[in-house]
Amino acid sequence: MLAPAHVGHLAMLRSLIRQNAAEGSFDSGLAADSTQSVEFFDKLKRALVHGYFIEEDLKTGRLESIAVPGYVFWPDDRHSGNPPAGFGLFRAIAGGFELWLAALEFARRGGGHGRTMLDALLATPPGRKTWIVRIPRDSRYRATVEHLLRTHSFDRVGDTTRLRWFLRSDAPAALAVKVHRAVNGNPPRD
């Protein structure tokens, strides 16, 4: 079962993000208190309150609002007052979304809950328009995530220094070109 994520879920999201960062599935800088993690969690809180965060365009220096819809996940049809066991956050990109962050409690892994959560996330309105997924190359769950993404028509495009990139097979052609350029070390041209 999914429900829209809101600021009341921030503590759960922070806990799952930190646990996953500590084991290598997210940027390790998010595992402990640091300037980077404080800024990240402030940005995340804003997204949960307002539905978007502010990001500086590195080319123009302009501040832009980026939509960040998200959902929390329970592995059964009723949550019965229990806290969510996972979450997924999307990030708006040109013409669609990226599955930006997703995590499941460690205790829930291996029982089909990851597949159920991903299926549910990709069935949401932003999920149906999700073209990109990036995962850390060193994540110990990389092979499992790659397998799950293939079942949703995501193809591995390649690797950058820290990330493995996936593109859905029916992604818009212009976006596919930009992703291939980014992966191949050629910044996208607008």
Order of alpha helices (4+ residues) and beta strands (2+ residues): beta-alpha-alpha-beta-beta-beta-beta-beta-alpha-alpha-beta-alpha-beta-beta-alpha
